[in-house]
Amino acid sequence: MPLHLETNALRTLRITTFCFCLLLCHLNGWSKHIIGGEVTYECLGNGRYDFTMHIYRDCRGGGACFDSDAGCGNPGGGLEGNVTFFRGTSIIGVLRLTQPTVTRLQPNLSNPCLIAPPNVCVEEGIYRFAVDLPETDEPITLSYQRCCRNETILNLSQPGDVGATYTVTLSKLSRDSCNSSPVFKNFPPIVICIGEDVNFDHSATDIDGDSLVYSFCSPFQGGGNDLVNFTRPEGVAPDPETPPPYDPVRFTTGYSFDRPLNLTRDTEVPPVSIDSKTGLISGIPTNQGQYVVGVCVQAYSDGVLVNEVRRDFQFNVAECENSLVTDVEETELRTRGEDPLFFIRICGDDKIINESRNRSLIESVYWEFDIPGGKTTSTKFDPDDLFFPGEGPYDGKLVLNPGFPQCTDSGWVQVEIFPEIVADFEFDYDTCDAGPVEFTNLSFTKAGPEALIELKWELDTVTLLDKDISWQFTEAGTYDVLLTARDSNNCTQEIEKEVEYFPVPPLLAVAPSDERSCVPANIRFENLSSPITDEYDIQWDFGDGNQSTELNPSHSFEEVGVFTVSLNVISPFGCELDTSFNSLIETLPSPVADFEASELEVSRLDPVVDFTDLSIDAIRWDWLFDGFGVSRERNPTYTFRESGSKIVRLITTGENGCQDSSFLEILVRPDIAYKLPNAFTPNGDGVNDTFFGVGNADEATSFQLTIWNRYGERIFQTTDANEGWNGRKNNIGRESPNGVYVVVVRYVDVNGEVTDLQGFVTLVR
């Protein structure tokens, strides 16, 4: 891999590249997915160092590629990356990166009963390379910069435009003593669950045995969002990186580097903190979101700071699903002290139903209830082997995974035993008569006839509490009727039955949209009969030989006359009713509109057209000429004002008020007629003082008029057909003498044809 060096470097950096992996992919695929990274090093002796750089990216939805990652799935792999070495603020060299090693990190939740959100994805890229560093009294810094971070980060200002600098500095002291940097043991958890203690060991190891001190610190900015000049300092991939020192990120109000998660203003203790001696990050986050966190570890030898490693990463604080939750199909949810209590009323043969989640994590269950003289127990998921000696309440509990200290849960249960209750009913109605439906209650309880205290009927959007009911449905259809029976022990049972209500209507009624209309008469018939639906067999006869089976049909009457309309209805149960509506529809004759034009194609130079009426049975004529001109003459003449295709419409009205219309298309050609006069007199008398072309050139394009004297000198030119020559040079110079001048005109007509005109004009003062 080539290494670019400044010309005054003390000595050449010899680079051996093992494996590199960085965040970004092609220019056309840059995304804002950087979520963390750090750089560490090991001294190998004789000025040689082995560097390791970890970069982490959000790979949800594909994400952006790591730098130099040929296996990322994008054509050509990821963008070729680089890191830059500085002596103080001067560049020593730029290292080009090669194919990385990529590892998918898995969520590591402390509680096995919790399930992380499915949309979290993090990948780690590791870069290792050996470098010979020059001898110098100045510090040597390695830096890598990329833009940008996730836009959803809550504790940074404009996070989508904030890049990152991952850097490490080797002081002269660390190089003179061949001291290696600390190395973090683990990457922080991908997901932190709200309400769960973090307790993450963020400690590091140090092969030199230095004393380590941990703290939250500010991550560094780097790069910008310029995708065009992407290698410039403000670009998304600076090449080379900018020199130190680096600006810290800007936190939003309420957050800071030492309080990177939600700030709890009513207490001095932040939600998450780090132990300076052990590196243990602990606390209980309370707000969902994504937060950038920086952690620094400083290495001291004999009380002197030797080096520092700075890591920044993204905490994903989320609502984690508690996959193991005790739940029972209860009659009522009560409380026992501060704990929930599942109260179950068992009436007759009712069962205890276990609804605990997540079944795949439940290895075993244990039920226990107190009964007189002892206990009754079960290890079945749904305990059908519990023994209760008689009526009465029994207290107990359900334990999920008993004996497992982490993935377990339990709940209090109380069971009360009562006699069985049965809900039932029957119904009846005359299927050919649109009358009421009679409902008869058949419910009972083994607690005795007097114990049945309530019957609740729910039907047709209403609720009734009578024993037996009679109900009139207003519309045909299939109805769900629900009966709930309750006894004095508060035991309930319900039953639901379908009632198919399809009687024939007591009478047939129709409403046409118009009873008297001009042919062709388009009439819509609304069937007002009730009850009736599309499930009935419908037969219309319109009296003109046409029929329909639609519920509300439309029909066009093409002939003049009076028509009797018939309607026949058959219910789904075979009941039938028919009616004829005598002389329901009357249709009237319409005039026939027709006309002709003296010309179907005219020139704009002579756009006059005569129209002759050819209509039949018309007493009134309404003309509309292309939406502009109007006339009520029978045979009008019209002059068109513009060129193009013009629609002429004639609406005729007969004696009975019926109307008809007819159309014609007239083409008005945009002809151009342009001629050159042969003389003009620019003497200031107001008559023929200016030389113009004569005619119509308004629709010409690329117009140009030039005038030349007998010596071949151009004395006037214009591209405006309405601008003339006043006899002076370019209309502002000296007066031209009397004589003959050459005139040349060129323009493009509406058909795209080029027209050239040449003539002579005599100037006489």
Salt bridges, closest charged atoms under 4 A:
GLU6 OE2 - ARG87 NH2 3.56
GLU38 OE1 - ARG311 NE 2.97
ASP58 OD2 - ARG60 NH2 3.90
ASP67 OD2 - ARG146 NH2 2.56
GLU123 OE1 - ARG57 NH2 2.85
GLU123 OE2 - ARG104 NE 3.64
GLU124 OE2 - HIS54 ND1 2.91
ASP132 OD2 - ARG14 NH2 2.24
ASP132 OD1 - ARG48 NH1 2.95
ASP137 OD1 - LYS172 NZ 3.29
GLU138 OE2 - ARG87 NE 3.76
GLU151 OE2 - LYS32 NZ 3.12
ASP161 OD1 - LYS32 NZ 3.78
ASP176 OD2 - LYS172 NZ 3.23
GLU234 OE2 - ARG232 NE 3.21
ASP239 OD2 - ARG96 NH1 2.84
GLU308 OE1 - ARG310 NH2 3.72
ASP312 OD1 - ARG149 NH1 3.23
GLU332 OE1 - ARG334 NH2 3.35
GLU368 OE2 - LYS375 NZ 3.63
ASP370 OD1 - LYS375 NZ 2.54
ASP384 OD1 - LYS380 NZ 3.01
GLU420 OE1 - LYS446 NZ 2.98
ASP424 OD1 - LYS497 NZ 3.13
GLU454 OE1 - ARG486 NE 3.47
ASP544 OD2 - HIS555 NE2 2.75
GLU586 OE1 - ARG516 NE 3.49
GLU601 OE2 - ARG669 NH1 3.30
ASP613 OD2 - ARG634 NE 2.96
ASP622 OD2 - ARG620 NE 3.03
ASP622 OD1 - ARG632 NE 3.06
ASP626 OD2 - LYS646 NZ 3.43
ASP671 OD2 - ARG669 NH2 3.24
GLU699 OE2 - ARG604 NH1 2.79
GLU713 OE2 - LYS729 NZ 2.60
GLU735 OE2 - ARG728 NH2 3.44
GLU735 OE1 - ARG765 NE 3.85
ASP756 OD1 - ARG746 NE 2.52
